[in-house]
Amino acid sequence: MSTVRVRPYTLADFNGLLDIQKEAFPPPFPEDLWWSRDQIEAHVMTFPEGALLAEENDVAVGSATSLLVTYDGKPHTWEEVADDGFIKRSHDPNGDSLYGIDLCVRPSYRGKGIAGALYEARKETVRKLGLKRFIAGCRIPNYHEYADKLTADQYVEAVQKGEIKDLVLTFMLKQGLRPLQVMPNYLEDEESLDYAILVEWRNDQL
Ligand SMILES: CC(C)(COP(=O)(O)OP(=O)(O)OC[C@H]1O[C@@H](n2cnc3c(N)ncnc32)[C@H](O)[C@@H]1OP(=O)(O)O)[C@@H](O)C(=O)NCCC(=O)NCCS
């Protein structure tokens, strides 16, 4: 029987984390955005509560990384909020929101609730730390298939109505996250045409 376990990652997990990134973000996604050893070390040193690894039968199959921010509603880029993947300068220990900068599951392990388990752990962190919300810049990797007909806002509406399935946004909506705004030029991401959707889940215990 398969068992999924979510635990904090450490630098010793680097090879497993890199394997997940390579499979989950294949070309055209830029390779230089895959985690480096220095970035993983920085996550663990800066905010270990935000560094999560999912394992199935002791195999690394998914990961999620977050930091704390004070939410001000302003549009931003991934590079700004993630401090280019290092989180050292953007992490605010007194922040009111958990911000997700990474979520990935190896393709052969998808559709089995692994990302759902990582999201449960993120929600638990929001509750435990008494934060107001979880937020993230959500990729829309199927948008390029519709961009000649729909604006990014129209695309989000169609995904919300269930008319279009998006690999990431459909998953986020199922987790109870709601779209707040479309952010252009968020991240170099050919499939999403560099767009991301800021999505929010509010602490259900406040
Ligand atoms: C988004 C992602 C993390 C989901 O991981 P997962 O472990 O498959 O997710 P779960 O099994 O917990 O949830 C599956 C849900 O995701 C959605 N989903 C899964 N595969 C999908 C697909 N091929 N097309 C559309 N939606 C899909 C469905 O809503 C599904 O719900 P259902 O099982 O009720 O039908 C994974 O697809 C992934 O790693 N994508 C590439 C990396 C990425 O872009 N990450 C997001 C950064 S913002």
Ligand as a Chemical Component Dictionary entry (heavy atoms), coordinates in Angstrom:
data_LIG
# 
_chem_comp.id                   LIG 
_chem_comp.type                 NON-POLYMER 
_chem_comp.pdbx_formal_charge   0 
_chem_comp.three_letter_code    LIG 
# 
loop_
_chem_comp_atom.comp_id 
_chem_comp_atom.atom_id 
_chem_comp_atom.alt_atom_id 
_chem_comp_atom.type_symbol 
_chem_comp_atom.charge 
_chem_comp_atom.model_Cartn_x 
_chem_comp_atom.model_Cartn_y 
_chem_comp_atom.model_Cartn_z 
_chem_comp_atom.pdbx_ordinal 
LIG C1  C1  C 0 -0.063  21.235 -9.908  1  
LIG C2  C2  C 0 0.526   19.943 -9.400  2  
LIG C3  C3  C 0 1.505   20.249 -8.269  3  
LIG C4  C4  C 0 -0.603  19.035 -8.885  4  
LIG O1  O1  O 0 -0.044  17.871 -8.308  5  
LIG P1  P1  P 0 -0.899  16.504 -8.037  6  
LIG O2  O2  O 0 -0.159  15.729 -7.009  7  
LIG O3  O3  O 0 -1.225  15.856 -9.319  8  
LIG O4  O4  O 0 -2.245  17.074 -7.404  9  
LIG P2  P2  P 0 -3.332  16.242 -6.622  10 
LIG O5  O5  O 0 -3.263  14.799 -7.009  11 
LIG O6  O6  O 0 -3.241  16.561 -5.161  12 
LIG O7  O7  O 0 -4.641  16.908 -7.150  13 
LIG C5  C5  C 0 -5.052  16.534 -8.453  14 
LIG C6  C6  C 0 -5.912  17.642 -8.975  15 
LIG O8  O8  O 0 -5.110  18.462 -9.821  16 
LIG C7  C7  C 0 -5.778  18.649 -11.040 17 
LIG N1  N1  N 0 -5.071  17.929 -12.075 18 
LIG C8  C8  C 0 -4.238  16.904 -11.963 19 
LIG N2  N2  N 0 -3.773  16.527 -13.155 20 
LIG C9  C9  C 0 -4.332  17.359 -14.037 21 
LIG C10 C10 C 0 -4.257  17.496 -15.451 22 
LIG N3  N3  N 0 -3.496  16.676 -16.183 23 
LIG N4  N4  N 0 -4.974  18.470 -16.036 24 
LIG C11 C11 C 0 -5.731  19.303 -15.289 25 
LIG N5  N5  N 0 -5.847  19.211 -13.960 26 
LIG C12 C12 C 0 -5.154  18.255 -13.344 27 
LIG C13 C13 C 0 -7.169  18.139 -10.879 28 
LIG O9  O9  O 0 -7.943  19.202 -10.388 29 
LIG C14 C14 C 0 -7.028  17.079 -9.821  30 
LIG O10 O10 O 0 -8.174  16.947 -9.053  31 
LIG P3  P3  P 0 -8.996  15.553 -9.126  32 
LIG O11 O11 O 0 -8.024  14.483 -8.687  33 
LIG O12 O12 O 0 -10.120 15.778 -8.169  34 
LIG O13 O13 O 0 -9.412  15.428 -10.551 35 
LIG C15 C15 C 0 1.289   19.185 -10.523 36 
LIG O14 O14 O 0 0.451   19.075 -11.641 37 
LIG C16 C16 C 0 2.604   19.802 -10.972 38 
LIG O15 O15 O 0 3.666   19.543 -10.397 39 
LIG N6  N6  N 0 2.579   20.630 -12.046 40 
LIG C17 C17 C 0 3.810   21.202 -12.640 41 
LIG C18 C18 C 0 4.555   22.136 -11.728 42 
LIG C19 C19 C 0 3.823   23.440 -11.507 43 
LIG O16 O16 O 0 3.471   24.134 -12.451 44 
LIG N7  N7  N 0 3.592   23.803 -10.230 45 
LIG C20 C20 C 0 2.838   24.954 -9.849  46 
LIG C21 C21 C 0 3.669   26.158 -9.611  47 
LIG S1  S1  S 0 2.608   27.574 -9.352  48 
# 
loop_
_chem_comp_bond.comp_id 
_chem_comp_bond.atom_id_1 
_chem_comp_bond.atom_id_2 
_chem_comp_bond.value_order 
_chem_comp_bond.pdbx_ordinal 
LIG C1  C2  SING 1  
LIG C2  C3  SING 2  
LIG C2  C4  SING 3  
LIG C2  C15 SING 4  
LIG C4  O1  SING 5  
LIG O1  P1  SING 6  
LIG P1  O2  DOUB 7  
LIG P1  O3  SING 8  
LIG P1  O4  SING 9  
LIG O4  P2  SING 10 
LIG P2  O5  DOUB 11 
LIG P2  O6  SING 12 
LIG P2  O7  SING 13 
LIG O7  C5  SING 14 
LIG C5  C6  SING 15 
LIG C6  O8  SING 16 
LIG C6  C14 SING 17 
LIG O8  C7  SING 18 
LIG C7  N1  SING 19 
LIG C7  C13 SING 20 
LIG N1  C8  SING 21 
LIG N1  C12 SING 22 
LIG C8  N2  DOUB 23 
LIG N2  C9  SING 24 
LIG C9  C10 SING 25 
LIG C9  C12 DOUB 26 
LIG C10 N3  SING 27 
LIG C10 N4  DOUB 28 
LIG N4  C11 SING 29 
LIG C11 N5  DOUB 30 
LIG N5  C12 SING 31 
LIG C13 O9  SING 32 
LIG C13 C14 SING 33 
LIG C14 O10 SING 34 
LIG O10 P3  SING 35 
LIG P3  O11 DOUB 36 
LIG P3  O12 SING 37 
LIG P3  O13 SING 38 
LIG C15 O14 SING 39 
LIG C15 C16 SING 40 
LIG C16 O15 DOUB 41 
LIG C16 N6  SING 42 
LIG N6  C17 SING 43 
LIG C17 C18 SING 44 
LIG C18 C19 SING 45 
LIG C19 O16 DOUB 46 
LIG C19 N7  SING 47 
LIG N7  C20 SING 48 
LIG C20 C21 SING 49 
LIG C21 S1  SING 50 
# 
